[in-house]
Amino acid sequence: MTDTTTVSAHTDRAADERAITALLADTYDAWRAGDADAFVRHYDEDATAILPGSLRGSREVIRESMAAAFAGPLRGSSTLDEPISVRFLGADAAVVISRTGVLLAGQTEVPQDQLVNATWVFHRDGQGWRIAAYHNSPVQL
């Protein structure tokens, strides 16, 4: 799954990929728990999330919108996420492409017309890997 790029010899891409995957798993665990604070724990303060029709321009705006969604239409929901690729951009940045869908309460499969392709932008700082940006777009059937 990893697209290797030329980086310094001391960089352990397998460990980086595991760390990013764990961060995504933690974020989706927070979704399942309906916990907006935990959901944005790994987002930068100035992170952005772009979804069809909306731009959420900070971690706080993302947290507020997720809290409202978890209290309303996304109550009891979870997500399915299938990573497609992890591409490293130098030593401290990565782009993850995944196919994702929301499972509403009681659903066991994501309807095909509700699948999205997602792009995650990560960077590493003194706290480890962080989410800088997220974007999704409906899958064209």
KOLMAR-299414 format. One record per residue: residue number from 1; residue in three letters; x, y, z of N, C-alpha, C in turn. Coordinates in nm, 4 decimals, padded with zeros to 6 digits. Layout:
<sites>
+------+------+----------+----------+----------+----------+----------+----------+----------+----------+----------+
| resi | resn |      n_x |      n_y |      n_z |     ca_x |     ca_y |     ca_z |      c_x |      c_y |      c_z |
+------+------+----------+----------+----------+----------+----------+----------+----------+----------+----------+
|  NUM |  ALA |        X |        Y |        Z |        X |        Y |        Z |        X |        Y |        Z |
...
+------+------+----------+----------+----------+----------+----------+----------+----------+----------+----------+
</sites>
This chain:
<sites>
+------+------+----------+----------+----------+----------+----------+----------+----------+----------+----------+
| resi | resn |      n_x |      n_y |      n_z |     ca_x |     ca_y |     ca_z |      c_x |      c_y |      c_z |
+------+------+----------+----------+----------+----------+----------+----------+----------+----------+----------+
|    1 |  MET |  00.0818 | -00.1175 |  00.0000 |  00.0000 |  00.0000 |  00.0000 |  00.0867 |  00.1246 |  00.0000 |
|    2 |  THR |  00.2027 |  00.1227 |  00.0578 |  00.2872 |  00.2408 |  00.0682 |  00.3578 |  00.2701 | -00.0629 |
|    3 |  ASP |  00.3566 |  00.3978 | -00.1002 |  00.4349 |  00.4463 | -00.2125 |  00.5613 |  00.5052 | -00.1508 |
|    4 |  THR |  00.6738 |  00.4417 | -00.1717 |  00.7970 |  00.4891 | -00.1090 |  00.8573 |  00.5999 | -00.1917 |
|    5 |  THR |  00.9077 |  00.7006 | -00.1225 |  00.9773 |  00.8102 | -00.1860 |  01.1150 |  00.8197 | -00.1241 |
|    6 |  THR |  01.2032 |  00.8933 | -00.1873 |  01.3386 |  00.9067 | -00.1355 |  01.3363 |  00.9955 | -00.0115 |
|    7 |  VAL |  01.3779 |  00.9391 |  00.1011 |  01.3878 |  01.0126 |  00.2267 |  01.5157 |  00.9707 |  00.2939 |
|    8 |  SER |  01.5476 |  01.0334 |  00.4033 |  01.6713 |  00.9986 |  00.4723 |  01.6680 |  00.8529 |  00.5167 |
|    9 |  ALA |  01.7851 |  00.7939 |  00.5259 |  01.7972 |  00.6511 |  00.5551 |  01.7408 |  00.6140 |  00.6909 |
|   10 |  HIS |  01.7334 |  00.7069 |  00.7854 |  01.6862 |  00.6739 |  00.9191 |  01.5340 |  00.6699 |  00.9306 |
|   11 |  THR |  01.4615 |  00.7078 |  00.8275 |  01.3165 |  00.7091 |  00.8323 |  01.2621 |  00.5675 |  00.8178 |
|   12 |  ASP |  01.1766 |  00.5289 |  00.9116 |  01.1143 |  00.3966 |  00.9110 |  00.9716 |  00.4126 |  00.8590 |
|   13 |  ARG |  00.9543 |  00.3955 |  00.7286 |  00.8237 |  00.4153 |  00.6663 |  00.7188 |  00.3170 |  00.7178 |
|   14 |  ALA |  00.7572 |  00.1933 |  00.7473 |  00.6604 |  00.0973 |  00.8003 |  00.6067 |  00.1463 |  00.9348 |
|   15 |  ALA |  00.6950 |  00.1983 |  01.0206 |  00.6517 |  00.2508 |  01.1502 |  00.5641 |  00.3742 |  01.1309 |
|   16 |  ASP |  00.6005 |  00.4608 |  01.0351 |  00.5197 |  00.5790 |  01.0074 |  00.3804 |  00.5385 |  00.9599 |
|   17 |  GLU |  00.3742 |  00.4413 |  00.8713 |  00.2443 |  00.3967 |  00.8207 |  00.1607 |  00.3370 |  00.9330 |
|   18 |  ARG |  00.2224 |  00.2593 |  01.0215 |  00.1494 |  00.2034 |  01.1367 |  00.0976 |  00.3158 |  01.2264 |
|   19 |  ALA |  00.1779 |  00.4181 |  01.2487 |  00.1358 |  00.5299 |  01.3336 |  00.0173 |  00.6044 |  01.2718 |
|   20 |  ILE |  00.0226 |  00.6275 |  01.1415 | -00.0870 |  00.6961 |  01.0733 | -00.2128 |  00.6096 |  01.0754 |
|   21 |  THR | -00.1984 |  00.4812 |  01.0500 | -00.3124 |  00.3900 |  01.0529 | -00.3748 |  00.3856 |  01.1920 |
|   22 |  ALA | -00.2913 |  00.3839 |  01.2957 | -00.3416 |  00.3841 |  01.4336 | -00.4158 |  00.5143 |  01.4641 |
|   23 |  LEU | -00.3638 |  00.6255 |  01.4143 | -00.4290 |  00.7541 |  01.4346 | -00.5672 |  00.7545 |  01.3688 |
|   24 |  LEU | -00.5762 |  00.7027 |  01.2475 | -00.7061 |  00.6933 |  01.1808 | -00.8009 |  00.6023 |  01.2575 |
|   25 |  ALA | -00.7501 |  00.4892 |  01.3054 | -00.8341 |  00.3966 |  01.3831 | -00.8863 |  00.4647 |  01.5091 |
|   26 |  ASP | -00.8009 |  00.5414 |  01.5757 | -00.8416 |  00.6141 |  01.6963 | -00.9505 |  00.7164 |  01.6631 |
|   27 |  THR | -00.9351 |  00.7842 |  01.5487 | -01.0342 |  00.8828 |  01.5061 | -01.1680 |  00.8144 |  01.4784 |
|   28 |  TYR | -01.1655 |  00.7005 |  01.4121 | -01.2902 |  00.6288 |  01.3832 | -01.3494 |  00.5646 |  01.5083 |
|   29 |  ASP | -01.2662 |  00.5250 |  01.6046 | -01.3181 |  00.4767 |  01.7336 | -01.3963 |  00.5886 |  01.8026 |
|   30 |  ALA | -01.3428 |  00.7110 |  01.7972 | -01.4120 |  00.8255 |  01.8560 | -01.5458 |  00.8491 |  01.7856 |
|   31 |  TRP | -01.5479 |  00.8295 |  01.6528 | -01.6747 |  00.8432 |  01.5783 | -01.7753 |  00.7428 |  01.6331 |
|   32 |  ARG | -01.7344 |  00.6159 |  01.6434 | -01.8265 |  00.5126 |  01.6930 | -01.8781 |  00.5463 |  01.8326 |
|   33 |  ALA | -01.7951 |  00.6103 |  01.9125 | -01.8345 |  00.6488 |  02.0482 | -01.9179 |  00.7769 |  02.0498 |
|   34 |  GLY | -01.9280 |  00.8447 |  01.9350 | -02.0012 |  00.9700 |  01.9285 | -01.9340 |  01.0807 |  02.0084 |
|   35 |  ASP | -01.8012 |  01.0761 |  02.0171 | -01.7231 |  01.1684 |  02.0995 | -01.6509 |  01.2696 |  02.0101 |
|   36 |  ALA | -01.7101 |  01.3872 |  01.9944 | -01.6540 |  01.4885 |  01.9049 | -01.5179 |  01.5394 |  01.9525 |
|   37 |  ASP | -01.4992 |  01.5511 |  02.0846 | -01.3696 |  01.5965 |  02.1363 | -01.2597 |  01.4974 |  02.0997 |
|   38 |  ALA | -01.2842 |  01.3687 |  02.1211 | -01.1851 |  01.2661 |  02.0867 | -01.1678 |  01.2570 |  01.9353 |
|   39 |  PHE | -01.2751 |  01.2807 |  01.8604 | -01.2677 |  01.2739 |  01.7153 | -01.1654 |  01.3726 |  01.6597 |
|   40 |  VAL | -01.1574 |  01.4919 |  01.7160 | -01.0658 |  01.5942 |  01.6637 | -00.9328 |  01.5992 |  01.7388 |
|   41 |  ARG | -00.9091 |  01.5070 |  01.8286 | -00.7872 |  01.5051 |  01.9101 | -00.6602 |  01.5137 |  01.8252 |
|   42 |  HIS | -00.6570 |  01.4504 |  01.7082 | -00.5367 |  01.4453 |  01.6244 | -00.5355 |  01.5517 |  01.5148 |
|   43 |  TYR | -00.6346 |  01.6393 |  01.5131 | -00.6405 |  01.7457 |  01.4130 | -00.5582 |  01.8663 |  01.4597 |
|   44 |  ASP | -00.4916 |  01.9325 |  01.3660 | -00.4270 |  02.0600 |  01.3952 | -00.5335 |  02.1628 |  01.4305 |
|   45 |  GLU | -00.4944 |  02.2644 |  01.5047 | -00.5875 |  02.3714 |  01.5396 | -00.6446 |  02.4381 |  01.4145 |
|   46 |  ASP | -00.5612 |  02.4532 |  01.3106 | -00.6068 |  02.5175 |  01.1866 | -00.6388 |  02.4174 |  01.0760 |
|   47 |  ALA | -00.6713 |  02.2941 |  01.1145 | -00.7062 |  02.1905 |  01.0168 | -00.8300 |  02.2324 |  00.9377 |
|   48 |  THR | -00.8416 |  02.1750 |  00.8186 | -00.9599 |  02.1983 |  00.7368 | -01.0244 |  02.0649 |  00.7020 |
|   49 |  ALA | -01.1557 |  02.0696 |  00.6862 | -01.2310 |  01.9542 |  00.6369 | -01.3265 |  02.0060 |  00.5308 |
|   50 |  ILE | -01.3135 |  01.9500 |  00.4117 | -01.4006 |  01.9877 |  00.3011 | -01.4861 |  01.8673 |  00.2663 |
|   51 |  LEU | -01.6161 |  01.8890 |  00.2720 | -01.7140 |  01.7886 |  00.2330 | -01.8043 |  01.8541 |  00.1297 |
|   52 |  PRO | -01.8738 |  01.7759 |  00.0490 | -01.9584 |  01.8385 | -00.0525 | -02.0461 |  01.9481 |  00.0084 |
|   53 |  GLY | -02.0273 |  02.0696 | -00.0421 | -02.1083 |  02.1810 |  00.0028 | -02.0609 |  02.2527 |  00.1277 |
|   54 |  SER | -01.9519 |  02.2077 |  00.1898 | -01.9101 |  02.2758 |  00.3123 | -01.7589 |  02.2783 |  00.3288 |
|   55 |  LEU | -01.7142 |  02.3828 |  00.3972 | -01.5752 |  02.3974 |  00.4379 | -01.5760 |  02.4206 |  00.5876 |
|   56 |  ARG | -01.5048 |  02.3358 |  00.6593 | -01.4898 |  02.3519 |  00.8036 | -01.3453 |  02.3932 |  00.8263 |
|   57 |  GLY | -01.3254 |  02.5181 |  00.8701 | -01.1943 |  02.5793 |  00.8641 | -01.1107 |  02.5789 |  00.9899 |
|   58 |  SER | -01.1437 |  02.4946 |  01.0886 | -01.0594 |  02.4835 |  01.2072 | -01.0998 |  02.3588 |  01.2847 |
|   59 |  ARG | -01.0116 |  02.3162 |  01.3752 | -01.0433 |  02.2000 |  01.4589 | -01.1722 |  02.2269 |  01.5375 |
|   60 |  GLU | -01.1897 |  02.3487 |  01.5892 | -01.3092 |  02.3790 |  01.6683 | -01.4354 |  02.3725 |  01.5843 |
|   61 |  VAL | -01.4307 |  02.4232 |  01.4614 | -01.5478 |  02.4161 |  01.3730 | -01.5784 |  02.2700 |  01.3390 |
|   62 |  ILE | -01.4744 |  02.1913 |  01.3143 | -01.4939 |  02.0481 |  01.2872 | -01.5564 |  01.9811 |  01.4095 |
|   63 |  ARG | -01.5038 |  02.0122 |  01.5290 | -01.5568 |  01.9531 |  01.6520 | -01.7044 |  01.9898 |  01.6706 |
|   64 |  GLU | -01.7378 |  02.1169 |  01.6520 | -01.8759 |  02.1616 |  01.6686 | -01.9699 |  02.0913 |  01.5710 |
|   65 |  SER | -01.9278 |  02.0787 |  01.4458 | -02.0147 |  02.0151 |  01.3460 | -02.0306 |  01.8664 |  01.3750 |
|   66 |  MET | -01.9233 |  01.8020 |  01.4215 | -01.9342 |  01.6592 |  01.4552 | -02.0187 |  01.6397 |  01.5802 |
|   67 |  ALA | -02.0067 |  01.7274 |  01.6794 | -02.0894 |  01.7162 |  01.8003 | -02.2378 |  01.7260 |  01.7635 |
|   68 |  ALA | -02.2713 |  01.8213 |  01.6761 | -02.4104 |  01.8354 |  01.6326 | -02.4562 |  01.7116 |  01.5555 |
|   69 |  ALA | -02.3698 |  01.6600 |  01.4695 | -02.4057 |  01.5407 |  01.3910 | -02.4205 |  01.4184 |  01.4805 |
|   70 |  PHE | -02.3297 |  01.4010 |  01.5780 | -02.3383 |  01.2857 |  01.6692 | -02.4633 |  01.2947 |  01.7571 |
|   71 |  ALA | -02.5110 |  01.4157 |  01.7844 | -02.6324 |  01.4326 |  01.8640 | -02.7581 |  01.4184 |  01.7783 |
|   72 |  GLY | -02.7408 |  01.4243 |  01.6457 | -02.8550 |  01.4195 |  01.5548 | -02.8450 |  01.3051 |  01.4562 |
|   73 |  PRO | -02.8258 |  01.3370 |  01.3278 | -02.8358 |  01.2348 |  01.2230 | -02.7298 |  01.1247 |  01.2298 |
|   74 |  LEU | -02.6157 |  01.1501 |  01.2941 | -02.5120 |  01.0469 |  01.3022 | -02.5101 |  00.9744 |  01.4370 |
|   75 |  ARG | -02.6124 |  00.9960 |  01.5194 | -02.6195 |  00.9253 |  01.6477 | -02.6193 |  00.7740 |  01.6226 |
|   76 |  GLY | -02.5278 |  00.7038 |  01.6882 | -02.5207 |  00.5588 |  01.6752 | -02.4563 |  00.5088 |  01.5469 |
|   77 |  SER | -02.3977 |  00.5988 |  01.4702 | -02.3373 |  00.5575 |  01.3429 | -02.1919 |  00.5153 |  01.3628 |
|   78 |  SER | -02.1382 |  00.4562 |  01.2575 | -01.9959 |  00.4222 |  01.2523 | -01.9521 |  00.4406 |  01.1077 |
|   79 |  THR | -01.8263 |  00.4107 |  01.0815 | -01.7760 |  00.4252 |  00.9457 | -01.7030 |  00.2996 |  00.9030 |
|   80 |  LEU | -01.7012 |  00.2796 |  00.7733 | -01.6142 |  00.1794 |  00.7127 | -01.5089 |  00.2575 |  00.6370 |
|   81 |  ASP | -01.3848 |  00.2216 |  00.6535 | -01.2769 |  00.2937 |  00.5871 | -01.1805 |  00.1923 |  00.5284 |
|   82 |  GLU | -01.1590 |  00.2023 |  00.3993 | -01.0673 |  00.1127 |  00.3289 | -00.9528 |  00.1952 |  00.2722 |
|   83 |  PRO | -00.8359 |  00.1935 |  00.3388 | -00.7223 |  00.2677 |  00.2841 | -00.6840 |  00.2139 |  00.1464 |
|   84 |  ILE | -00.6593 |  00.3043 |  00.0544 | -00.6183 |  00.2672 | -00.0803 | -00.4686 |  00.2892 | -00.0967 |
|   85 |  SER | -00.4185 |  00.4022 | -00.0439 | -00.2754 |  00.4283 | -00.0549 | -00.2289 |  00.5231 |  00.0546 |
|   86 |  VAL | -00.1020 |  00.5089 |  00.0875 | -00.0320 |  00.6029 |  00.1746 |  00.0893 |  00.6483 |  00.0951 |
|   87 |  ARG |  00.0985 |  00.7797 |  00.0744 |  00.2096 |  00.8346 | -00.0034 |  00.2814 |  00.9365 |  00.0831 |
|   88 |  PHE |  00.4102 |  00.9152 |  00.1029 |  00.4900 |  01.0063 |  00.1845 |  00.5487 |  01.1157 |  00.0979 |
|   89 |  LEU |  00.5420 |  01.2376 |  00.1494 |  00.5943 |  01.3557 |  00.0811 |  00.7087 |  01.4088 |  00.1663 |
|   90 |  GLY |  00.8260 |  01.3545 |  00.1460 |  00.9389 |  01.3902 |  00.2313 |  00.9319 |  01.3130 |  00.3621 |
|   91 |  ALA |  01.0070 |  01.3583 |  00.4603 |  01.0183 |  01.2851 |  00.5860 |  00.8986 |  01.3039 |  00.6782 |
|   92 |  ASP |  00.8276 |  01.4172 |  00.6677 |  00.7285 |  01.4497 |  00.7694 |  00.5905 |  01.4854 |  00.7168 |
|   93 |  ALA |  00.5554 |  01.4363 |  00.5990 |  00.4221 |  01.4610 |  00.5443 |  00.3750 |  01.3373 |  00.4693 |
|   94 |  ALA |  00.2445 |  01.3161 |  00.4721 |  00.1876 |  01.2004 |  00.4033 |  00.0459 |  01.2329 |  00.3570 |
|   95 |  VAL |  00.0062 |  01.1692 |  00.2476 | -00.1297 |  01.1773 |  00.1965 | -00.1856 |  01.0359 |  00.1965 |
|   96 |  VAL | -00.3026 |  01.0200 |  00.2561 | -00.3716 |  00.8913 |  00.2587 | -00.4979 |  00.9048 |  00.1751 |
|   97 |  ILE | -00.5185 |  00.8109 |  00.0851 | -00.6408 |  00.8044 |  00.0060 | -00.7176 |  00.6821 |  00.0552 |
|   98 |  SER | -00.8470 |  00.7006 |  00.0802 | -00.9280 |  00.5882 |  00.1267 | -01.0678 |  00.5965 |  00.0668 |
|   99 |  ARG | -01.1342 |  00.4853 |  00.0695 | -01.2760 |  00.4782 |  00.0339 | -01.3501 |  00.4611 |  00.1653 |
|  100 |  THR | -01.4478 |  00.5477 |  00.1881 | -01.5127 |  00.5559 |  00.3174 | -01.6635 |  00.5632 |  00.2995 |
|  101 |  GLY | -01.7334 |  00.5173 |  00.4007 | -01.8773 |  00.5314 |  00.4026 | -01.9290 |  00.5291 |  00.5444 |
|  102 |  VAL | -02.0398 |  00.5956 |  00.5660 | -02.1020 |  00.6024 |  00.6976 | -02.2067 |  00.4926 |  00.7082 |
|  103 |  LEU | -02.1980 |  00.4180 |  00.8176 | -02.3006 |  00.3197 |  00.8507 | -02.3926 |  00.3832 |  00.9538 |
|  104 |  LEU | -02.5128 |  00.4172 |  00.9132 | -02.6078 |  00.4732 |  01.0075 | -02.6519 |  00.3651 |  01.1050 |
|  105 |  ALA | -02.7041 |  00.4058 |  01.2181 | -02.7484 |  00.3103 |  01.3204 | -02.8368 |  00.2043 |  01.2557 |
|  106 |  GLY | -02.8032 |  00.0779 |  01.2797 | -02.8810 | -00.0335 |  01.2264 | -02.8368 | -00.0834 |  01.0902 |
|  107 |  GLN | -02.7555 | -00.0086 |  01.0182 | -02.7079 | -00.0535 |  00.8869 | -02.5901 | -00.1487 |  00.9036 |
|  108 |  THR | -02.5828 | -00.2469 |  00.8139 | -02.4689 | -00.3385 |  00.8135 | -02.3814 | -00.3201 |  00.6896 |
|  109 |  GLU | -02.4328 | -00.2474 |  00.5916 | -02.3569 | -00.2173 |  00.4701 | -02.3814 | -00.0726 |  00.4308 |
|  110 |  VAL | -02.2774 | -00.0111 |  00.3737 | -02.2911 |  00.1252 |  00.3238 | -02.3538 |  00.1177 |  00.1847 |
|  111 |  PRO | -02.4646 |  00.1884 |  00.1633 | -02.5212 |  00.1911 |  00.0280 | -02.4174 |  00.2445 | -00.0711 |
|  112 |  GLN | -02.4097 |  00.1829 | -00.1873 | -02.3090 |  00.2198 | -00.2877 | -02.3120 |  00.3684 | -00.3207 |
|  113 |  ASP | -02.4308 |  00.4268 | -00.3235 | -02.4401 |  00.5689 | -00.3599 | -02.3982 |  00.6626 | -00.2464 |
|  114 |  GLN | -02.3570 |  00.6060 | -00.1334 | -02.3113 |  00.6876 | -00.0205 | -02.1628 |  00.6698 |  00.0090 |
|  115 |  LEU | -02.0920 |  00.5987 | -00.0777 | -01.9474 |  00.5852 | -00.0614 | -01.8774 |  00.7122 | -00.1071 |
|  116 |  VAL | -01.7678 |  00.7457 | -00.0405 | -01.6884 |  00.8613 | -00.0799 | -01.5421 |  00.8213 | -00.0923 |
|  117 |  ASN | -01.4715 |  00.8925 | -00.1778 | -01.3253 |  00.8858 | -00.1818 | -01.2763 |  00.9976 | -00.0912 |
|  118 |  ALA | -01.1839 |  00.9650 | -00.0027 | -01.1352 |  01.0629 |  00.0939 | -00.9859 |  01.0840 |  00.0784 |
|  119 |  THR | -00.9440 |  01.2066 |  00.1014 | -00.8026 |  01.2427 |  00.1034 | -00.7715 |  01.3001 |  00.2407 |
|  120 |  TRP | -00.6732 |  01.2418 |  00.3070 | -00.6240 |  01.2887 |  00.4364 | -00.4826 |  01.3412 |  00.4160 |
|  121 |  VAL | -00.4520 |  01.4574 |  00.4730 | -00.3171 |  01.5120 |  00.4693 | -00.2637 |  01.5108 |  00.6124 |
|  122 |  PHE | -00.1497 |  01.4459 |  00.6304 | -00.0860 |  01.4324 |  00.7616 |  00.0499 |  01.5000 |  00.7598 |
|  123 |  HIS |  00.0920 |  01.5455 |  00.8754 |  00.2291 |  01.5924 |  00.8916 |  00.2758 |  01.5510 |  01.0309 |
|  124 |  ARG |  00.4062 |  01.5426 |  01.0438 |  00.4643 |  01.5053 |  01.1726 |  00.5223 |  01.6303 |  01.2370 |
|  125 |  ASP |  00.4894 |  01.6487 |  01.3655 |  00.5485 |  01.7578 |  01.4417 |  00.5968 |  01.7012 |  01.5749 |
|  126 |  GLY |  00.6215 |  01.7853 |  01.6731 |  00.6701 |  01.7398 |  01.8026 |  00.5743 |  01.6498 |  01.8768 |
|  127 |  GLN |  00.4470 |  01.6483 |  01.8361 |  00.3459 |  01.5619 |  01.8987 |  00.3282 |  01.4300 |  01.8239 |
|  128 |  GLY |  00.3982 |  01.4106 |  01.7146 |  00.3801 |  01.2920 |  01.6310 |  00.3040 |  01.3301 |  01.5051 |
|  129 |  TRP |  00.2356 |  01.2335 |  01.4465 |  00.1586 |  01.2577 |  01.3250 |  00.0300 |  01.3304 |  01.3601 |
|  130 |  ARG | -00.0089 |  01.4275 |  01.2775 | -00.1269 |  01.5102 |  01.2979 | -00.2047 |  01.5194 |  01.1663 |
|  131 |  ILE | -00.3343 |  01.5450 |  01.1782 | -00.4193 |  01.5650 |  01.0605 | -00.4225 |  01.7138 |  01.0290 |
|  132 |  ALA | -00.3788 |  01.7484 |  00.9085 | -00.3789 |  01.8874 |  00.8644 | -00.5026 |  01.9186 |  00.7808 |
|  133 |  ALA | -00.5507 |  01.8182 |  00.7041 | -00.6648 |  01.8432 |  00.6166 | -00.7333 |  01.7122 |  00.5800 |
|  134 |  TYR | -00.8624 |  01.7244 |  00.5519 | -00.9453 |  01.6124 |  00.5083 | -01.0361 |  01.6647 |  00.3988 |
|  135 |  HIS | -01.0603 |  01.5801 |  00.2987 | -01.1521 |  01.6156 |  00.1916 | -01.2190 |  01.4873 |  00.1445 |
|  136 |  ASN | -01.3489 |  01.4946 |  00.1117 | -01.4103 |  01.3779 |  00.0496 | -01.5019 |  01.4198 | -00.0636 |
|  137 |  SER | -01.5250 |  01.3237 | -00.1502 | -01.6081 |  01.3444 | -00.2680 | -01.6815 |  01.2149 | -00.2981 |
|  138 |  PRO | -01.8079 |  01.2229 | -00.3365 | -01.8826 |  01.0994 | -00.3656 | -01.8142 |  01.0145 | -00.4732 |
|  139 |  VAL | -01.8213 |  00.8851 | -00.4539 | -01.7727 |  00.7906 | -00.5545 | -01.8692 |  00.7936 | -00.6719 |
|  140 |  GLN | -01.8162 |  00.8059 | -00.7913 | -01.9016 |  00.8039 | -00.9097 | -01.9285 |  00.6582 | -00.9458 |
|  141 |  LEU | -02.0541 |  00.6245 | -00.9548 | -02.0939 |  00.4868 | -00.9871 | -02.1015 |  00.4654 | -01.1345 |
+------+------+----------+----------+----------+----------+----------+----------+----------+----------+----------+
</sites>
